[in-house]
Amino acid sequence: MSQQTFSLQPFPSAEIPPVQITGTISRDHNQLTINYQLVGNLQAIVIAAADTPKRQDELWKDTCFEFFLGINNSQRYWEFNLSPAGHWNIYRFDSYRQGMQEETAFNVLPFYVEHHSDSLIISLNVDLGKIISSEQLIDVGITTVIKQKDSDITYWALVHQGKEADFHIRDSFITKL
């Protein structure tokens, strides 16, 4: 198992909130662990209050921590969405933005949320065995959507490969596990 650290960069926009998003990601056989840490002035950011966790659509319309998994040398990929409220979803795509379906291999996606006045921590440990074999190499894109209280939305990723913010561009899945 090797753990990698990351630091997300905002897509250039008019108003970028004074925050940093960092974390770690690792894979041990098929156990994927990802930890996000959002630090800074969180008063200007919309962070949903804890709720009874459930699968929910369109989490990316608010502050949402995301990552994208693709099988190396395959067009298929998955989008994982984690809301600070505890809501979640996983979508499967056949290729770039094509064939989007909820990934039904998962009925729950429990993750840990710790909210402080100046930081938010999201931690997930998930067995990928339901969708990927442990022998398959995966490419990962790590992203976050930040909704500000003035309704501006900023898009954060390891890299931004498009002229517009687009987390689905496969060339941005730069973490190899």
C-alpha positions as CSV (number, residue, x, y, z in Angstrom):
1,M,0.0,0.0,0.0
2,S,1.2,3.5,-0.8
3,Q,-0.4,6.6,0.4
4,Q,-0.3,9.7,-1.8
5,T,-1.0,13.3,-0.8
6,F,-2.9,15.7,-2.9
7,S,-3.7,19.4,-3.1
8,L,-6.6,20.6,-5.3
9,Q,-6.4,23.7,-7.4
10,P,-9.4,25.9,-8.3
11,F,-10.4,26.4,-11.9
12,P,-9.7,30.1,-12.6
13,S,-12.8,32.2,-11.8
14,A,-13.8,35.6,-10.6
15,E,-14.1,34.8,-6.9
16,I,-12.1,32.0,-5.4
17,P,-12.8,31.5,-1.6
18,P,-9.8,31.7,0.8
19,V,-9.6,28.0,1.4
20,Q,-7.3,25.1,0.7
21,I,-8.3,21.5,-0.1
22,T,-5.7,18.8,0.6
23,G,-5.8,15.2,1.5
24,T,-4.5,11.7,1.1
25,I,-5.5,8.7,-1.0
26,S,-4.4,5.1,-0.9
27,R,-5.3,1.6,-2.2
28,D,-4.5,-1.6,-0.3
29,H,-5.6,-4.5,-2.6
30,N,-9.1,-3.3,-3.3
31,Q,-9.6,-1.1,-0.2
32,L,-9.6,2.5,-1.3
33,T,-9.1,5.2,1.4
34,I,-9.5,8.9,0.6
35,N,-9.4,11.8,3.1
36,Y,-10.2,15.4,2.2
37,Q,-9.4,18.4,4.4
38,L,-11.0,21.7,3.6
39,V,-9.4,24.5,5.6
40,G,-9.9,28.2,5.7
41,N,-12.7,30.7,6.0
42,L,-15.7,28.4,5.9
43,Q,-18.1,31.1,6.9
44,A,-18.5,32.1,3.2
45,I,-19.1,28.5,2.0
46,V,-22.4,26.6,1.9
47,I,-21.9,23.4,3.9
48,A,-25.0,21.3,4.3
49,A,-25.8,20.3,7.9
50,A,-25.6,16.6,8.9
51,D,-28.7,14.7,7.9
52,T,-29.7,11.1,7.7
53,P,-27.4,9.8,5.0
54,K,-29.0,8.5,1.8
55,R,-28.3,8.1,-1.9
56,Q,-29.2,11.4,-3.6
57,D,-28.9,12.9,-7.0
58,E,-27.3,16.2,-8.0
59,L,-25.1,16.6,-5.0
60,W,-22.7,18.6,-7.2
61,K,-25.1,21.6,-7.1
62,D,-23.8,22.3,-3.6
63,T,-20.5,21.8,-1.8
64,C,-19.6,18.2,-2.7
65,F,-16.4,16.2,-2.5
66,E,-15.9,13.9,-5.5
67,F,-13.5,11.5,-7.1
68,F,-13.5,9.7,-10.4
69,L,-12.2,6.2,-10.9
70,G,-11.3,4.7,-14.3
71,I,-9.8,1.3,-15.1
72,N,-6.5,1.8,-16.7
73,N,-6.7,1.4,-20.5
74,S,-10.5,1.4,-20.5
75,Q,-13.1,4.1,-21.2
76,R,-15.4,3.1,-18.4
77,Y,-15.3,5.1,-15.2
78,W,-17.2,5.9,-12.0
79,E,-18.0,9.2,-10.3
80,F,-18.3,9.1,-6.5
81,N,-20.1,12.1,-4.8
82,L,-19.9,12.8,-1.0
83,S,-21.9,15.6,0.6
84,P,-20.9,17.1,4.0
85,A,-24.5,16.2,5.0
86,G,-23.7,12.5,4.6
87,H,-25.5,12.0,1.4
88,W,-23.8,10.2,-1.4
89,N,-24.1,8.7,-4.9
90,I,-22.0,6.7,-7.4
91,Y,-22.5,6.9,-11.1
92,R,-21.1,4.6,-13.8
93,F,-20.2,5.9,-17.3
94,D,-19.4,3.8,-20.4
95,S,-17.1,6.6,-21.8
96,Y,-16.8,10.4,-21.6
97,R,-20.1,11.5,-20.2
98,Q,-21.9,8.6,-22.0
99,G,-24.2,6.0,-20.5
100,M,-24.5,7.5,-17.1
101,Q,-26.3,5.2,-14.6
102,E,-26.4,4.9,-10.9
103,E,-23.9,2.2,-9.8
104,T,-26.2,-0.3,-8.1
105,A,-23.4,-2.5,-6.8
106,F,-23.4,-0.2,-3.7
107,N,-26.5,0.2,-1.4
108,V,-24.7,2.3,1.2
109,L,-21.5,4.4,1.2
110,P,-20.7,5.2,4.8
111,F,-18.1,7.9,5.3
112,Y,-17.0,10.1,8.1
113,V,-17.6,13.9,8.3
114,E,-16.0,16.1,10.9
115,H,-17.0,19.8,10.8
116,H,-15.1,22.5,12.8
117,S,-15.4,26.3,12.5
118,D,-12.2,26.5,10.2
119,S,-12.0,23.0,8.8
120,L,-14.1,20.2,7.3
121,I,-12.8,16.6,7.1
122,I,-14.3,13.9,4.9
123,S,-13.0,10.4,5.1
124,L,-14.1,7.3,3.1
125,N,-12.8,3.7,3.2
126,V,-14.5,1.6,0.5
127,D,-14.1,-1.9,-0.9
128,L,-13.9,-1.5,-4.7
129,G,-14.3,-5.3,-5.2
130,K,-17.9,-4.9,-6.3
131,I,-16.8,-2.9,-9.4
132,I,-13.0,-3.4,-10.0
133,S,-10.8,-6.4,-9.4
134,S,-7.8,-5.9,-7.2
135,E,-5.4,-6.7,-10.1
136,Q,-6.7,-3.8,-12.2
137,L,-4.8,-0.6,-12.1
138,I,-7.0,2.5,-11.7
139,D,-6.6,6.1,-12.6
140,V,-8.2,8.6,-10.2
141,G,-9.3,12.2,-10.6
142,I,-9.8,14.0,-7.3
143,T,-12.2,16.9,-7.2
144,T,-14.4,19.2,-5.1
145,V,-17.3,21.6,-5.8
146,I,-17.4,24.5,-3.5
147,K,-20.7,26.6,-3.3
148,Q,-20.3,30.0,-1.7
149,K,-23.0,31.7,0.2
150,D,-23.3,34.3,-2.6
151,S,-24.2,31.4,-4.9
152,D,-20.9,31.4,-6.8
153,I,-19.6,27.9,-7.4
154,T,-15.9,27.1,-7.7
155,Y,-14.5,23.8,-9.1
156,W,-11.3,22.3,-7.6
157,A,-9.3,19.4,-9.1
158,L,-5.7,18.0,-9.2
159,V,-5.5,19.5,-12.7
160,H,-7.9,21.2,-15.1
161,Q,-7.4,19.9,-18.7
162,G,-10.3,21.8,-20.4
163,K,-11.1,25.3,-21.3
164,E,-14.0,25.0,-18.9
165,A,-14.2,23.2,-15.6
166,D,-14.9,19.5,-16.5
167,F,-14.0,16.8,-14.1
168,H,-14.9,14.0,-16.6
169,I,-12.0,14.6,-18.9
170,R,-10.0,11.4,-18.6
171,D,-6.6,13.1,-18.9
172,S,-7.3,14.7,-15.5
173,F,-7.4,11.2,-13.8
174,I,-3.7,11.6,-12.9
175,T,-3.4,9.6,-9.7
176,K,-2.4,6.0,-10.4
177,L,-3.3,3.3,-7.9
